[in-house]
């Protein structure tokens, strides 16, 4: 089935399993693992290193903290935002006197869909750790508000928080950042991902980001990165903790959300634009992933934005 377009498979082949976990149901793109998560708490040291497929953002508010990332100590200064792809093994080893720290886990498909500079994206997807040059770009109050909004049942609140976090990272990018760690994965760590795996997954991510709105097959992706199809699927799932098919659908749904909010294009046109071959398949997939129909999502977001934009402009 490697040559079957992925957009034709999403309704029937979007589940996966590992030896340690049961298979989620179809279209479980926003499982607990893939949902955006924010914590605001006193940090704890970690007994062991761990890794996951999300982009992690850390901000200690009242003291420095130190991580062991890929075998190297990385100190995050208080008030500075630090960003890294958490598929590299990392362990918080020293919390100092920090009592309050913000920890964001951002799904990679969201991160790649945001209007960030290519240089920042490249640093993150190649395993580097980057830190803001400027202190205190973000307050505890803002983090707590986003945390509350993401817990809301209404999707417009969750979308608003996601949009504001994207703008926060855009500001982080524009104000400048430094690289703290060059991609270097120690071979001795039992859960370490090889530089080989990270390199190929980063190439797959870049290819999907550029072509998710087209008809895509595993065969095309594997050919682009010069790998066997099954091997490409295997290393991608190990690093990202979701399948290539799930990831592509997530990218397409995020693209559709933008078009639904910012344009008056028909549902059919949007379905084709983001890579679905039929509006009915798009409609069904969108509702399963987002929880409401595309039309309802559009009405809610456009109504919300029309109410909020004038107030935002007045405050600028």
Backbone as CSV, one residue per row, in Angstrom:
resi,resn,N_x,N_y,N_z,CA_x,CA_y,CA_z,C_x,C_y,C_z
1,UNK,0.816,-1.216,0.000,0.000,0.000,0.000,0.852,1.269,0.000
2,UNK,2.146,1.152,-0.190,3.005,2.318,-0.090,2.723,3.354,-1.158
3,UNK,2.135,2.934,-2.270,1.898,3.905,-3.331,0.486,4.476,-3.315
4,UNK,-0.280,4.212,-2.269,-1.626,4.760,-2.163,-1.541,6.133,-1.514
5,UNK,-2.143,7.181,-2.110,-2.089,8.504,-1.507,-2.550,8.479,-0.057
6,UNK,-1.822,9.184,0.799,-2.137,9.172,2.217,-3.493,9.774,2.504
7,UNK,-3.910,10.759,1.703,-5.213,11.369,1.948,-6.342,10.386,1.751
8,UNK,-6.106,9.289,1.044,-7.139,8.277,0.851,-7.135,7.235,1.965
9,UNK,-6.097,7.300,2.823,-5.970,6.265,3.840,-6.333,6.742,5.242
10,UNK,-6.498,8.068,5.447,-6.554,8.578,6.801,-7.705,8.010,7.616
11,UNK,-8.839,7.755,7.001,-9.988,7.289,7.775,-9.849,5.848,8.221
12,UNK,-8.975,5.082,7.556,-8.882,3.665,7.873,-7.543,3.229,8.422
13,UNK,-6.531,4.086,8.340,-5.196,3.618,8.724,-4.453,4.622,9.572
14,UNK,-5.137,5.310,10.494,-4.486,6.340,11.272,-4.132,5.881,12.673
15,UNK,-4.290,4.596,12.998,-3.953,4.124,14.334,-2.588,3.465,14.303
16,UNK,-1.949,3.434,15.469,-0.661,2.776,15.572,-0.548,2.198,16.966
17,UNK,0.433,1.359,17.181,0.647,0.784,18.507,2.117,0.551,18.711
18,UNK,2.496,0.411,19.974,3.847,0.020,20.327,3.752,-1.190,21.220
19,UNK,4.892,-1.763,21.538,4.893,-2.952,22.385,4.416,-2.623,23.788
20,UNK,4.524,-1.348,24.178,4.206,-0.965,25.550,2.860,-0.275,25.692
21,UNK,2.178,0.024,24.593,0.931,0.759,24.702,-0.080,0.233,23.707
22,UNK,-1.388,0.320,24.075,-2.413,-0.135,23.153,-2.549,0.815,21.988
23,UNK,-3.159,0.313,20.920,-3.356,1.135,19.734,-4.501,2.113,19.963
24,UNK,-4.271,3.432,19.759,-5.365,4.382,19.856,-6.328,4.223,18.696
25,UNK,-7.504,4.807,18.836,-8.488,4.720,17.780,-8.103,5.546,16.573
26,UNK,-8.866,5.426,15.487,-8.587,6.194,14.269,-8.556,7.697,14.544
27,UNK,-7.640,8.372,13.844,-7.522,9.815,13.913,-7.243,10.334,15.314
28,UNK,-6.492,9.560,16.108,-6.173,10.029,17.461,-4.980,10.970,17.402
29,UNK,-5.125,12.043,16.622,-4.020,12.982,16.422,-3.800,13.839,17.649
30,UNK,-4.851,14.071,18.408,-4.735,14.942,19.561,-4.922,14.128,20.838
31,UNK,-4.169,13.035,20.905,-4.120,12.237,22.121,-3.426,13.072,23.183
32,UNK,-3.366,12.561,24.422,-2.677,13.287,25.470,-1.242,13.573,25.059
33,UNK,-0.649,12.651,24.310,0.742,12.846,23.905,0.887,13.993,22.917
34,UNK,-0.056,14.128,21.990,0.077,15.124,20.937,-0.642,16.435,21.240
35,UNK,-1.383,16.491,22.319,-2.065,17.728,22.683,-1.051,18.741,23.208
36,UNK,-1.251,20.019,22.892,-0.387,21.027,23.486,-0.577,21.030,24.995
37,UNK,0.532,21.063,25.715,0.470,20.959,27.172,1.301,22.074,27.788
38,UNK,0.769,22.705,28.839,1.493,23.750,29.557,1.459,23.441,31.047
39,UNK,2.607,23.509,31.682,2.696,23.372,33.130,3.291,24.648,33.701
40,UNK,2.800,25.064,34.853,3.336,26.195,35.592,3.451,25.747,37.041
41,UNK,4.672,25.434,37.453,4.847,24.780,38.753,6.292,24.895,39.228
42,UNK,6.512,24.391,40.450,7.873,24.263,40.942,8.526,23.083,40.224
43,UNK,9.708,23.287,39.635,10.336,22.182,38.899,10.915,21.131,39.841
44,UNK,10.971,19.902,39.367,11.552,18.797,40.121,12.720,18.214,39.335
45,UNK,13.767,17.799,40.046,14.845,17.098,39.372,14.340,15.752,38.887
46,UNK,14.947,15.244,37.835,14.511,14.000,37.206,15.532,12.906,37.500
47,UNK,15.010,11.729,37.854,15.890,10.597,38.181,16.655,10.100,36.960
48,UNK,15.999,10.168,35.787,16.598,9.651,34.559,16.305,10.592,33.399
49,UNK,17.059,10.435,32.331,16.755,11.154,31.105,15.489,10.585,30.466
50,UNK,14.801,11.404,29.708,13.682,10.905,28.918,13.643,11.689,27.616
51,UNK,12.774,11.288,26.700,12.640,11.976,25.424,11.226,11.799,24.907
52,UNK,10.803,12.720,24.065,9.484,12.652,23.420,9.545,13.485,22.157
53,UNK,8.538,13.381,21.305,8.611,13.970,19.976,8.214,15.421,19.870
54,UNK,7.864,16.056,20.993,7.392,17.436,20.937,8.537,18.446,21.034
55,UNK,8.223,19.686,20.731,9.150,20.784,20.990,8.881,21.268,22.412
56,UNK,9.938,21.380,23.201,9.774,21.780,24.601,10.278,23.204,24.789
57,UNK,9.480,24.001,25.483,9.838,25.374,25.828,9.900,25.464,27.342
58,UNK,11.010,25.960,27.874,11.183,26.107,29.324,11.440,27.568,29.663
59,UNK,10.854,28.024,30.773,11.095,29.373,31.264,11.065,29.368,32.794
60,UNK,12.233,29.355,33.459,12.257,29.487,34.918,12.118,30.960,35.293
61,UNK,11.223,31.271,36.222,10.926,32.669,36.529,11.805,33.262,37.627
62,UNK,12.289,32.426,38.581,12.919,33.025,39.751,14.310,32.485,40.091
63,UNK,14.855,31.567,39.295,16.238,31.132,39.488,16.655,30.293,38.283
64,UNK,17.966,30.113,38.132,18.478,29.287,37.047,18.194,27.811,37.314
65,UNK,18.039,27.033,36.245,17.940,25.571,36.354,18.916,24.959,35.353
66,UNK,19.321,23.723,35.632,20.311,23.075,34.766,19.794,21.727,34.275
67,UNK,19.897,21.522,32.963,19.550,20.262,32.321,20.824,19.528,31.918
68,UNK,20.692,18.219,31.787,21.671,17.407,31.082,21.004,17.036,29.762
69,UNK,21.500,17.594,28.663,20.905,17.376,27.350,21.965,16.788,26.439
70,UNK,21.715,15.581,25.969,22.691,14.887,25.121,24.061,14.792,25.782
71,UNK,24.042,14.581,27.111,25.295,14.401,27.833,26.003,15.689,28.189
72,UNK,25.450,16.847,27.850,26.072,18.129,28.169,25.180,18.927,29.121
73,UNK,25.818,19.623,30.076,25.067,20.479,30.982,24.663,21.764,30.267
74,UNK,23.394,22.098,30.387,22.855,23.322,29.791,22.112,24.068,30.892
75,UNK,22.578,25.270,31.222,21.927,26.076,32.254,20.984,27.076,31.603
76,UNK,19.742,27.068,32.072,18.734,28.013,31.603,18.656,29.136,32.631
77,UNK,19.023,30.332,32.219,19.011,31.474,33.118,17.584,31.908,33.425
78,UNK,17.370,32.371,34.647,16.023,32.797,35.028,15.537,33.904,34.099
79,UNK,14.268,33.798,33.725,13.663,34.793,32.863,13.931,34.616,31.385
80,UNK,14.747,33.625,31.016,15.057,33.395,29.609,14.286,32.179,29.085
81,UNK,13.785,32.306,27.874,13.048,31.221,27.229,14.042,30.318,26.509
82,UNK,13.912,29.021,26.717,14.756,28.040,26.037,13.883,27.069,25.267
83,UNK,14.351,26.709,24.071,13.565,25.917,23.128,14.414,24.782,22.593
84,UNK,13.867,23.547,22.600,14.590,22.425,21.997,13.612,21.327,21.609
85,UNK,14.038,20.512,20.643,13.261,19.357,20.232,13.513,18.248,21.246
86,UNK,12.473,17.849,21.953,12.641,16.975,23.105,12.889,15.516,22.750
87,UNK,13.090,15.219,21.470,13.456,13.850,21.115,14.919,13.568,21.473
88,UNK,15.681,14.607,21.816,17.019,14.360,22.340,16.884,14.063,23.837
89,UNK,17.640,13.096,24.373,17.506,12.767,25.793,17.822,13.983,26.667
90,UNK,16.950,14.252,27.635,17.157,15.401,28.515,16.715,15.063,29.930
91,UNK,17.376,15.693,30.877,17.135,15.407,32.291,17.387,16.678,33.091
92,UNK,16.411,17.105,33.869,16.580,18.261,34.744,17.351,17.804,35.979
93,UNK,18.568,18.319,36.168,19.448,17.807,37.229,19.645,18.788,38.382
94,UNK,19.330,20.069,38.175,19.523,21.055,39.249,18.482,22.149,39.090
95,UNK,17.613,22.290,40.090,16.559,23.301,40.033,16.927,24.559,40.807
96,UNK,18.107,24.575,41.433,18.508,25.747,42.208,17.463,26.087,43.258
97,UNK,17.069,27.368,43.301,16.009,27.803,44.216,14.748,28.178,43.452
98,UNK,14.612,27.631,42.252,13.458,27.962,41.408,12.166,27.405,42.010
99,UNK,11.188,28.264,42.164,9.880,27.874,42.681,8.793,27.862,41.609
100,UNK,9.017,28.606,40.525,8.004,28.699,39.468,8.684,28.591,38.118
101,UNK,8.209,27.651,37.308,8.779,27.429,35.994,7.661,27.056,35.023
102,UNK,7.704,27.638,33.839,6.755,27.294,32.786,7.388,26.257,31.870
103,UNK,6.628,25.195,31.574,7.088,24.121,30.696,6.009,23.897,29.638
104,UNK,6.337,24.155,28.380,5.415,23.967,27.264,5.856,22.728,26.485
105,UNK,4.919,21.893,26.097,5.162,20.810,25.148,4.320,21.082,23.911
106,UNK,4.994,21.414,22.810,4.312,21.831,21.583,4.404,20.718,20.542
107,UNK,3.289,20.209,20.049,3.349,19.228,18.963,4.137,19.775,17.778
108,UNK,5.011,18.958,17.213,5.872,19.418,16.128,5.066,19.908,14.927
109,UNK,3.920,19.269,14.645,3.133,19.698,13.484,2.595,21.110,13.667
110,UNK,2.323,21.525,14.908,1.918,22.899,15.161,3.105,23.846,14.981
111,UNK,4.219,23.483,15.590,5.428,24.309,15.528,5.819,24.602,14.089
112,UNK,5.779,23.574,13.226,6.189,23.753,11.836,5.166,24.521,11.008
113,UNK,3.934,24.624,11.499,2.902,25.341,10.743,2.887,26.831,11.067
114,UNK,3.667,27.261,12.061,3.685,28.666,12.467,4.663,29.473,11.612
115,UNK,4.429,30.783,11.454,5.282,31.620,10.583,6.586,32.025,11.263
116,UNK,7.434,31.053,11.530,8.720,31.297,12.171,9.830,31.283,11.133
117,UNK,10.931,31.937,11.446,12.050,32.007,10.513,12.642,30.620,10.294
118,UNK,13.046,30.344,9.057,13.576,29.031,8.705,14.820,28.680,9.505
119,UNK,15.599,29.681,9.867,16.815,29.411,10.624,16.495,28.860,12.012
120,UNK,15.472,29.425,12.652,15.051,28.926,13.963,14.543,27.502,13.843
121,UNK,13.680,27.256,12.860,13.129,25.910,12.668,14.239,24.908,12.405
122,UNK,15.202,25.289,11.574,16.308,24.394,11.246,17.134,24.054,12.478
123,UNK,17.406,25.039,13.327,18.171,24.769,14.548,17.441,23.766,15.443
124,UNK,16.130,23.965,15.595,15.361,23.079,16.467,15.276,21.668,15.894
125,UNK,14.957,21.556,14.592,14.771,20.223,14.016,16.091,19.490,13.813
126,UNK,17.216,20.160,14.008,18.508,19.481,13.940,19.122,19.287,15.319
127,UNK,18.284,19.331,16.351,18.702,18.914,17.679,19.450,19.933,18.503
128,UNK,19.360,21.215,18.156,20.057,22.238,18.924,19.151,22.815,20.006
129,UNK,19.762,23.443,20.994,19.041,24.117,22.070,19.245,25.608,21.878
130,UNK,18.159,26.365,21.823,18.281,27.802,21.609,17.637,28.563,22.757
131,UNK,18.233,29.710,23.097,17.818,30.474,24.269,17.658,31.943,23.906
132,UNK,16.666,32.602,24.467,16.428,34.026,24.196,17.582,34.866,24.729
133,UNK,17.917,35.895,23.968,18.948,36.836,24.418,18.409,37.790,25.478
134,UNK,17.106,38.050,25.421,16.482,39.041,26.291,15.706,38.340,27.405
135,UNK,15.814,38.876,28.609,15.137,38.306,29.775,13.696,38.809,29.867
136,UNK,12.857,37.971,30.479,11.479,38.325,30.818,10.651,38.797,29.633
137,UNK,10.549,37.952,28.623,9.644,38.216,27.499,8.219,37.764,27.808
138,UNK,8.046,37.064,28.903,6.774,36.410,29.200,6.540,36.445,30.704
139,UNK,5.266,36.597,31.121,4.933,36.651,32.541,4.194,35.392,32.981
140,UNK,4.206,35.154,34.273,3.447,34.026,34.824,1.960,34.185,34.527
141,UNK,1.483,35.410,34.554,0.058,35.660,34.293,-0.341,35.179,32.898
142,UNK,0.491,35.464,31.907,0.190,35.027,30.541,0.179,33.506,30.446
143,UNK,1.154,32.873,31.071,1.230,31.407,31.034,-0.008,30.797,31.688
144,UNK,-0.404,31.348,32.837,-1.585,30.828,33.550,-2.849,31.008,32.704
145,UNK,-2.946,32.130,31.991,-4.113,32.346,31.133,-4.163,31.331,30.001
146,UNK,-3.021,31.069,29.357,-2.983,30.081,28.276,-3.326,28.697,28.809
147,UNK,-2.834,28.401,29.992,-3.128,27.104,30.610,-4.635,26.946,30.810
148,UNK,-5.281,28.001,31.294,-6.730,27.968,31.503,-7.481,27.884,30.183
149,UNK,-7.024,28.632,29.172,-7.701,28.612,27.876,-7.622,27.234,27.221
150,UNK,-6.466,26.570,27.342,-6.319,25.239,26.737,-7.199,24.197,27.420
151,UNK,-7.621,24.480,28.658,-8.496,23.554,29.387,-9.970,23.800,29.100
152,UNK,-10.272,24.873,28.341,-11.657,25.208,28.029,-12.269,24.176,27.073
153,UNK,-13.578,24.006,27.167,-14.289,23.126,26.252,-14.497,23.783,24.892
154,UNK,-14.597,25.105,24.861,-14.862,25.807,23.612,-13.590,25.898,22.778
155,UNK,-13.621,25.433,21.539,-12.398,25.410,20.721,-11.824,26.785,20.440
156,UNK,-12.670,27.846,20.447,-12.130,29.167,20.136,-11.157,29.645,21.219
157,UNK,-11.389,29.260,22.479,-10.444,29.618,23.531,-9.121,28.885,23.344
158,UNK,-9.213,27.600,23.035,-7.990,26.823,22.812,-7.221,27.374,21.618
159,UNK,-7.945,27.715,20.539,-7.283,28.247,19.358,-6.647,29.603,19.649
160,UNK,-7.305,30.410,20.465,-6.746,31.710,20.817,-5.426,31.535,21.566
161,UNK,-5.393,30.599,22.519,-4.151,30.344,23.256,-3.044,29.870,22.325
162,UNK,-3.390,28.974,21.404,-2.396,28.460,20.453,-1.859,29.590,19.583
163,UNK,-2.736,30.465,19.128,-2.315,31.587,18.288,-1.407,32.545,19.053
164,UNK,-1.728,32.789,20.321,-0.908,33.692,21.122,0.457,33.085,21.426
165,UNK,0.507,31.783,21.623,1.795,31.113,21.852,2.646,31.170,20.588
166,UNK,2.008,31.029,19.429,2.739,31.171,18.166,3.333,32.570,18.053
167,UNK,2.575,33.595,18.436,3.078,34.968,18.383,4.193,35.183,19.400
168,UNK,4.090,34.532,20.561,5.155,34.615,21.554,6.471,34.102,20.982
169,UNK,6.402,32.969,20.240,7.618,32.423,19.642,8.107,33.286,18.481
170,UNK,7.191,33.942,17.789,7.597,34.879,16.742,8.378,36.041,17.354
171,UNK,7.914,36.544,18.484,8.626,37.615,19.190,9.985,37.109,19.678
172,UNK,10.006,35.902,20.228,11.257,35.256,20.648,12.258,35.252,19.493
173,UNK,11.779,34.912,18.311,12.625,34.847,17.124,13.142,36.234,16.737
174,UNK,12.245,37.220,16.707,12.613,38.558,16.261,13.558,39.258,17.232
175,UNK,13.407,39.000,18.527,14.253,39.660,19.521,15.635,39.042,19.633
176,UNK,15.807,37.872,19.028,17.134,37.264,18.980,17.317,36.127,19.963
177,UNK,18.119,35.149,19.554,18.378,33.984,20.379,19.775,33.462,20.076
178,UNK,20.287,32.661,21.006,21.604,32.045,20.863,21.464,30.530,20.927
179,UNK,22.377,29.843,20.250,22.408,28.387,20.303,23.299,27.954,21.466
180,UNK,22.750,27.086,22.338,23.487,26.646,23.516,24.106,25.271,23.349
181,UNK,23.639,24.506,22.394,24.074,23.115,22.287,24.060,22.687,20.837
182,UNK,25.155,22.143,20.383,25.227,21.579,19.047,24.706,20.156,19.100
183,UNK,24.029,19.722,18.054,23.454,18.376,17.996,24.532,17.319,18.199
184,UNK,24.455,16.598,19.341,25.420,15.548,19.631,24.757,14.515,20.526
185,UNK,24.451,13.364,20.006,23.738,12.340,20.757,24.702,11.268,21.247
186,UNK,24.880,11.087,22.558,25.783,10.065,23.045,25.264,8.669,22.744
187,UNK,26.140,7.789,22.318,25.725,6.439,21.947,25.445,5.555,23.156
188,UNK,25.916,5.969,24.317,25.810,5.108,25.490,24.455,5.192,26.174
189,UNK,23.691,6.237,25.908,22.405,6.382,26.580,21.431,5.327,26.072
190,UNK,20.755,4.590,27.007,19.904,3.471,26.569,18.730,3.896,25.704
191,UNK,18.265,5.132,25.862,17.110,5.581,25.082,17.486,6.635,24.046
192,UNK,18.784,6.808,23.827,19.216,7.860,22.908,18.804,7.540,21.483
193,UNK,18.468,8.593,20.758,18.186,8.477,19.339,19.456,8.851,18.590
194,UNK,19.814,8.054,17.627,21.064,8.297,16.911,20.969,9.560,16.065
195,UNK,22.123,10.166,15.786,22.164,11.312,14.891,21.625,10.916,13.519
196,UNK,21.813,9.664,13.162,21.283,9.122,11.909,19.763,9.274,11.875
197,UNK,19.092,8.846,12.955,17.631,8.931,13.010,17.156,10.375,12.983
198,UNK,17.789,11.236,13.795,17.383,12.630,13.857,17.554,13.317,12.508
199,UNK,18.633,12.996,11.826,18.878,13.611,10.521,17.753,13.253,9.553
200,UNK,17.414,11.959,9.459,16.403,11.559,8.484,15.011,12.042,8.867
201,UNK,14.696,12.034,10.167,13.375,12.520,10.573,13.265,14.018,10.308
202,UNK,14.337,14.761,10.549,14.288,16.196,10.259,14.063,16.439,8.767
203,UNK,14.671,15.600,7.908,14.459,15.733,6.464,13.012,15.397,6.087
204,UNK,12.448,14.371,6.735,11.053,14.006,6.479,10.120,15.135,6.910
205,UNK,10.383,15.728,8.093,9.556,16.833,8.579,9.582,18.005,7.605
206,UNK,10.771,18.342,7.118,10.889,19.457,6.188,10.146,19.165,4.881
207,UNK,10.235,17.939,4.406,9.569,17.576,3.163,8.048,17.627,3.324
208,UNK,7.552,17.102,4.437,6.106,17.124,4.683,5.620,18.556,4.832
209,UNK,6.375,19.393,5.541,5.969,20.794,5.718,5.824,21.499,4.380
210,UNK,6.689,21.154,3.423,6.661,21.802,2.106,5.633,21.198,1.165
211,UNK,5.183,19.949,1.426,4.337,19.244,0.457,3.052,18.659,1.054
212,UNK,2.703,19.035,2.283,1.532,18.413,2.908,0.237,18.741,2.181
213,UNK,0.242,19.828,1.389,-0.969,20.214,0.658,-1.065,19.541,-0.705
214,UNK,-0.185,18.590,-0.967,-0.201,17.836,-2.211,-0.503,16.365,-1.926
215,UNK,-0.769,15.613,-2.978,-0.946,14.177,-2.814,0.401,13.564,-2.445
216,UNK,0.464,12.946,-1.282,1.726,12.416,-0.774,1.610,10.914,-0.522
217,UNK,2.674,10.199,-0.774,2.733,8.782,-0.439,3.985,8.524,0.375
218,UNK,3.952,7.438,1.132,5.143,7.023,1.870,6.294,6.793,0.896
219,UNK,5.970,6.244,-0.240,6.996,5.953,-1.240,7.707,7.228,-1.681
220,UNK,6.947,8.305,-1.910,7.549,9.576,-2.316,8.462,10.127,-1.222
221,UNK,7.977,10.067,0.005,8.753,10.594,1.132,10.041,9.799,1.313
222,UNK,9.916,8.474,1.275,11.093,7.623,1.445,12.103,7.835,0.330
223,UNK,11.605,8.000,-0.882,12.500,8.230,-2.017,13.241,9.551,-1.853
224,UNK,12.548,10.557,-1.338,13.180,11.868,-1.155,14.351,11.790,-0.174
225,UNK,14.186,11.007,0.900,15.251,10.921,1.907,16.173,9.722,1.674
226,UNK,15.950,8.993,0.558,16.803,7.864,0.169,16.790,6.734,1.200
227,UNK,15.583,6.388,1.654,15.422,5.291,2.612,14.366,4.318,2.112
228,UNK,14.442,3.085,2.604,13.368,2.122,2.409,12.103,2.641,3.091
229,UNK,10.941,2.425,2.464,9.686,2.956,2.997,9.384,2.491,4.409
230,UNK,9.511,1.192,4.667,9.224,0.665,5.996,10.196,1.216,7.033
231,UNK,11.454,1.355,6.644,12.453,1.879,7.568,12.156,3.351,7.886
232,UNK,11.790,4.120,6.855,11.449,5.529,7.070,10.263,5.659,8.016
233,UNK,9.231,4.830,7.827,8.074,4.871,8.713,8.460,4.509,10.138
234,UNK,9.356,3.533,10.287,9.752,3.067,11.608,10.506,4.107,12.409
235,UNK,11.512,4.749,11.786,12.288,5.732,12.551,11.446,6.980,12.823
236,UNK,10.555,7.343,11.901,9.699,8.503,12.137,8.794,8.251,13.336
237,UNK,8.182,7.068,13.399,7.280,6.766,14.500,8.025,6.684,15.818
238,UNK,9.254,6.179,15.788,10.023,6.079,17.026,10.354,7.467,17.571
239,UNK,10.740,8.368,16.699,11.113,9.714,17.128,9.886,10.549,17.490
240,UNK,8.866,10.549,16.632,7.730,11.447,16.787,6.600,10.862,17.618
241,UNK,6.617,9.548,17.837,5.569,8.864,18.598,4.197,8.961,17.922
242,UNK,4.188,9.118,16.621,2.979,9.005,15.817,3.421,8.689,14.395
243,UNK,2.488,8.188,13.603,2.850,7.745,12.261,2.977,8.918,11.305
244,UNK,3.631,8.670,10.172,3.726,9.691,9.132,2.330,10.095,8.670
245,UNK,1.421,9.139,8.548,0.058,9.441,8.102,-0.648,10.371,9.087
246,UNK,-0.506,10.083,10.380,-1.114,10.944,11.386,-0.530,12.350,11.316
247,UNK,0.770,12.409,11.140,1.450,13.702,11.122,0.983,14.548,9.936
248,UNK,0.883,13.946,8.754,0.453,14.690,7.568,-0.975,15.201,7.744
249,UNK,-1.842,14.369,8.272,-3.217,14.817,8.487,-3.265,15.978,9.469
250,UNK,-2.447,15.929,10.515,-2.401,17.027,11.480,-1.952,18.321,10.821
251,UNK,-0.945,18.242,9.942,-0.488,19.432,9.222,-1.613,19.996,8.354
252,UNK,-2.347,19.105,7.683,-3.426,19.555,6.804,-4.566,20.213,7.591
253,UNK,-4.897,19.647,8.733,-5.966,20.224,9.556,-5.552,21.595,10.078
254,UNK,-4.296,21.749,10.501,-3.825,23.059,10.958,-3.883,24.098,9.840
255,UNK,-3.494,23.699,8.638,-3.571,24.586,7.483,-5.025,24.989,7.234
256,UNK,-5.921,24.023,7.336,-7.343,24.307,7.121,-7.882,25.280,8.158
257,UNK,-7.445,25.163,9.394,-7.905,26.075,10.439,-7.562,27.525,10.099
258,UNK,-6.354,27.728,9.585,-5.942,29.075,9.197,-6.839,29.610,8.092
259,UNK,-7.081,28.805,7.069,-7.906,29.243,5.937,-9.352,29.475,6.352
260,UNK,-9.863,28.653,7.237,-11.231,28.840,7.708,-11.373,30.134,8.500
261,UNK,-10.332,30.496,9.249,-10.376,31.712,10.067,-10.159,32.968,9.249
262,UNK,-9.279,32.885,8.242,-8.800,34.098,7.573,-9.298,34.295,6.147
263,UNK,-10.145,33.392,5.647,-10.604,33.532,4.268,-12.073,33.152,4.157
264,UNK,-12.645,33.467,2.982,-14.030,33.089,2.703,-14.109,32.010,1.630
265,UNK,-13.023,31.309,1.408,-13.028,30.230,0.424,-14.022,29.147,0.841
266,UNK,-14.582,28.476,-0.138,-15.545,27.412,0.148,-14.853,26.242,0.839
267,UNK,-15.644,25.419,1.518,-15.102,24.229,2.180,-14.439,23.318,1.154
268,UNK,-15.049,23.216,-0.010,-14.472,22.375,-1.067,-13.097,22.891,-1.484
269,UNK,-12.994,24.206,-1.694,-11.709,24.787,-2.098,-10.647,24.586,-1.005
270,UNK,-11.043,24.757,0.237,-10.099,24.582,1.339,-9.646,23.133,1.426
271,UNK,-10.594,22.202,1.261,-10.243,20.773,1.293,-9.179,20.454,0.254
272,UNK,-9.373,20.945,-0.965,-8.402,20.687,-2.028,-7.091,21.409,-1.764
273,UNK,-7.167,22.619,-1.246,-5.966,23.421,-1.005,-5.044,22.766,0.010
274,UNK,-5.620,22.154,1.055,-4.777,21.575,2.115,-4.396,20.122,1.844
275,UNK,-4.900,19.543,0.733,-4.417,18.224,0.357,-5.415,17.087,0.392
276,UNK,-6.682,17.367,0.730,-7.700,16.318,0.674,-8.282,16.249,-0.731
277,UNK,-8.640,15.048,-1.157,-9.136,14.905,-2.530,-10.657,15.001,-2.622
278,UNK,-11.332,15.201,-1.491,-12.793,15.320,-1.512,-13.238,16.101,-0.286
279,UNK,-14.237,16.947,-0.456,-14.719,17.741,0.673,-15.352,16.857,1.746
280,UNK,-15.980,15.744,1.332,-16.618,14.858,2.312,-15.580,14.224,3.238
281,UNK,-14.444,13.821,2.676,-13.385,13.236,3.507,-12.788,14.292,4.436
282,UNK,-12.597,15.499,3.899,-12.086,16.587,4.726,-13.060,16.893,5.856
283,UNK,-14.331,16.995,5.514,-15.366,17.325,6.493,-15.360,16.305,7.635
284,UNK,-15.332,15.025,7.281,-15.361,13.955,8.280,-14.102,13.980,9.144
285,UNK,-12.944,14.147,8.515,-11.681,14.151,9.243,-11.593,15.364,10.166
286,UNK,-11.971,16.537,9.682,-11.917,17.757,10.484,-12.786,17.614,11.730
287,UNK,-13.998,17.094,11.547,-14.903,16.975,12.689,-14.366,15.984,13.719
288,UNK,-13.768,14.897,13.263,-13.219,13.910,14.200,-12.027,14.463,14.964
289,UNK,-11.197,15.245,14.290,-9.992,15.768,14.921,-10.290,16.974,15.809
290,UNK,-11.068,17.920,15.280,-11.292,19.181,15.981,-12.498,19.113,16.922
291,UNK,-13.463,18.275,16.596,-14.628,18.123,17.463,-15.852,18.877,16.987
292,UNK,-15.697,19.741,15.986,-16.818,20.467,15.398,-16.632,20.480,13.883
293,UNK,-17.686,20.856,13.157,-17.602,20.875,11.698,-16.762,22.069,11.232
294,UNK,-16.237,22.010,10.008,-15.501,23.165,9.475,-16.335,24.442,9.458
295,UNK,-17.614,24.333,9.086,-18.470,25.516,9.049,-18.639,26.140,10.432
296,UNK,-18.839,25.302,11.436,-19.016,25.823,12.784,-17.713,26.442,13.288
297,UNK,-16.603,25.801,12.979,-15.310,26.342,13.384,-15.117,27.729,12.760
298,UNK,-15.417,27.857,11.477,-15.271,29.148,10.782,-16.138,30.211,11.443
299,UNK,-17.387,29.912,11.702,-18.296,30.891,12.295,-17.802,31.331,13.667
300,UNK,-17.364,30.368,14.484,-16.898,30.698,15.820,-15.649,31.569,15.783
301,UNK,-14.686,31.186,14.942,-13.427,31.926,14.893,-13.602,33.309,14.287
302,UNK,-14.368,33.424,13.225,-14.547,34.732,12.593,-15.350,35.669,13.495
303,UNK,-16.333,35.125,14.211,-17.087,35.952,15.147,-16.196,36.414,16.295
304,UNK,-15.382,35.503,16.781,-14.501,35.841,17.891,-13.479,36.891,17.466
305,UNK,-12.871,36.697,16.299,-11.855,37.633,15.825,-12.449,39.000,15.520
306,UNK,-13.649,39.041,14.991,-14.276,40.327,14.672,-14.552,41.124,15.940
307,UNK,-14.800,40.425,17.047,-15.030,41.106,18.323,-13.730,41.581,18.951
308,UNK,-12.643,40.797,18.763,-11.409,41.058,19.491,-10.424,41.962,18.762
309,UNK,-10.396,41.905,17.441,-9.374,42.653,16.701,-9.430,44.160,16.965
310,UNK,-10.630,44.816,16.951,-10.648,46.245,17.219,-10.053,46.611,18.586
311,UNK,-10.373,45.784,19.602,-9.840,46.051,20.940,-8.346,45.886,20.978
312,UNK,-7.838,44.895,20.260,-6.387,44.670,20.222,-5.702,45.826,19.529
313,UNK,-6.265,46.304,18.410,-5.666,47.398,17.658,-5.629,48.689,18.494
314,UNK,-6.670,48.923,19.296,-6.714,50.122,20.126,-5.632,50.105,21.185
315,UNK,-5.268,48.893,21.643,-4.287,48.789,22.724,-2.859,48.827,22.237
316,UNK,-2.644,48.711,20.898,-1.279,48.701,20.343,-0.697,50.106,20.354
